[in-house]
Amino acid sequence: MEREDRVETLSEAECLQLLSTVPVGRVVYTEHALPAVLPVSFEVLDGRLVLAVRRGSATARGLDGTVVAFQADLLDPVTRTGWSVLVHGRADVVSDPDQVRRVLRSGLRPWVGDPEPLFVALVPELVSGRRLFPTGPGGPGRAALRPIGTGPVNSGFPFGS
């Protein structure tokens, strides 16, 4: 049985910092009146999440001007440790040419290549996250987690509710 003190609730600042350590997350949006989930490349810029999608795709159409959810994590199935962050907010296509150039300079590109990517900015309105510590002696914060960015990304390991 897992102890409740293995799970730490993260602050919004911690969540955004952790998001900046992984290159891919999952965006949840509505497509044909049904929920759709798609892995996307992203980065955190000026407190916003900027997603890279293929121009003209169903995803691009489904994201512009809508409320979406975004989730990213770094989980280790061997040690059963890691973190998960969930963000809700409004997504809008980045149309300002200066902002587009800035994102292009950052190197952000869609997970599936596209010579002319479309960037969508998600302004976080609700941000939540959890960190799961290893079981055993020492308790939360004392056992070492693997360094950020060195473990597998795995969306199949739930933290519970």
C-alpha positions in Angstrom: 0.0 0.0 0.0 1.3 3.4 -0.9 1.7 6.0 1.8 0.0 9.4 1.1 3.2 11.3 2.1 4.9 10.0 -1.1 2.9 12.6 -3.0 3.8 16.2 -2.9 1.6 18.9 -4.4 3.6 21.4 -6.4 3.3 25.2 -6.6 2.5 26.9 -9.9 6.1 28.2 -10.1 7.5 24.6 -9.5 5.1 23.3 -12.2 6.3 25.8 -14.8 9.9 25.2 -14.0 9.4 21.4 -14.4 7.6 21.9 -17.7 10.6 23.8 -19.0 12.7 20.6 -18.6 10.9 18.4 -21.1 10.3 18.9 -24.8 7.1 17.0 -25.3 3.7 17.0 -23.6 0.1 16.2 -24.5 -2.5 18.7 -25.5 -6.2 17.8 -24.8 -8.7 19.6 -27.0 -12.1 19.0 -28.7 -12.3 17.6 -32.2 -15.7 16.8 -33.8 -17.3 17.2 -30.4 -15.0 14.5 -28.9 -12.0 14.8 -26.7 -8.7 14.5 -28.6 -5.2 14.0 -27.1 -2.0 14.6 -29.1 1.7 14.7 -28.1 3.2 18.0 -29.1 6.5 19.8 -28.9 6.4 22.8 -26.7 8.4 25.2 -24.6 7.7 27.7 -21.8 8.3 31.3 -23.0 7.4 34.3 -20.8 5.1 32.3 -18.6 3.1 30.8 -21.5 3.3 27.4 -23.1 4.1 27.7 -26.8 3.0 24.5 -28.7 4.4 23.7 -32.2 1.8 22.1 -34.5 1.5 21.4 -38.3 0.0 24.3 -40.1 -3.5 23.4 -41.6 -3.8 20.3 -39.4 -7.0 19.4 -37.5 -5.0 20.0 -34.3 -4.2 23.6 -35.4 -7.9 24.2 -36.1 -9.0 22.6 -32.9 -6.7 24.7 -30.7 -7.2 28.2 -31.9 -9.3 30.3 -29.6 -10.4 27.4 -27.4 -9.9 26.3 -23.8 -7.5 23.3 -23.7 -5.7 21.1 -21.2 -2.0 20.3 -21.4 -0.1 17.7 -19.5 3.5 16.7 -19.3 5.5 14.5 -17.0 8.7 12.7 -16.3 8.1 9.3 -14.7 10.4 6.4 -13.9 8.4 3.1 -13.9 11.3 1.3 -12.2 11.5 3.5 -9.1 7.8 4.6 -9.4 8.9 8.2 -8.9 8.6 11.4 -10.9 6.3 14.3 -11.5 3.2 15.3 -13.5 1.9 18.8 -14.4 -1.5 19.7 -15.7 -2.3 23.1 -17.2 -5.7 24.5 -18.3 -6.1 27.7 -20.3 -7.0 29.4 -23.5 -5.0 28.6 -26.6 -4.5 31.1 -29.5 -2.4 31.0 -32.6 0.7 33.2 -32.4 0.2 35.7 -35.2 2.5 38.5 -34.2 5.5 38.3 -36.6 8.0 39.3 -34.0 6.8 36.6 -31.6 6.8 34.0 -34.4 10.4 34.9 -35.3 11.4 34.6 -31.6 9.9 31.2 -31.4 11.5 30.1 -34.6 14.9 31.2 -33.2 14.3 29.1 -30.2 14.3 26.0 -32.4 10.8 24.8 -31.4 9.4 22.6 -34.2 6.4 20.2 -34.4 7.0 16.7 -33.3 6.1 15.7 -36.8 8.2 17.9 -39.1 6.8 20.8 -40.9 8.8 23.4 -42.8 6.3 26.1 -41.8 5.1 25.3 -38.3 2.2 27.0 -36.6 2.7 28.1 -33.0 -0.1 28.2 -30.5 0.3 30.0 -27.1 -1.5 28.6 -24.1 -1.9 31.1 -21.3 -2.0 29.1 -18.0 -5.1 29.8 -16.0 -5.2 26.7 -13.8 -1.9 24.9 -13.0 -1.5 21.9 -10.8 1.2 19.3 -10.3 2.4 16.4 -8.2 5.7 14.8 -7.4 5.9 11.2 -6.4 8.8 10.2 -4.1 10.2 6.7 -3.7 8.9 4.4 -0.9 11.3 3.4 1.8 13.2 5.1 4.6 13.9 8.8 4.5 10.5 9.9 3.4 9.7 12.7 1.0 12.5 14.9 -0.1 15.2 12.7 1.3 15.4 10.0 -1.3 17.1 11.2 -4.5 15.0 11.5 -7.6 16.7 11.0 -11.0 17.9 14.3 -12.4 15.3 16.1 -14.5 15.5 15.0 -18.1 17.2 11.7 -17.6 14.3 9.3 -17.2 11.7 8.0 -19.5 8.5 9.9 -20.3 5.6 7.7 -19.6 2.0 8.7 -19.5 0.7 5.4 -18.2 1.7 5.7 -14.6 -1.1 7.4 -12.6 -0.6 9.4 -9.5 -4.1 8.8 -8.2 -6.7 11.4 -7.6 
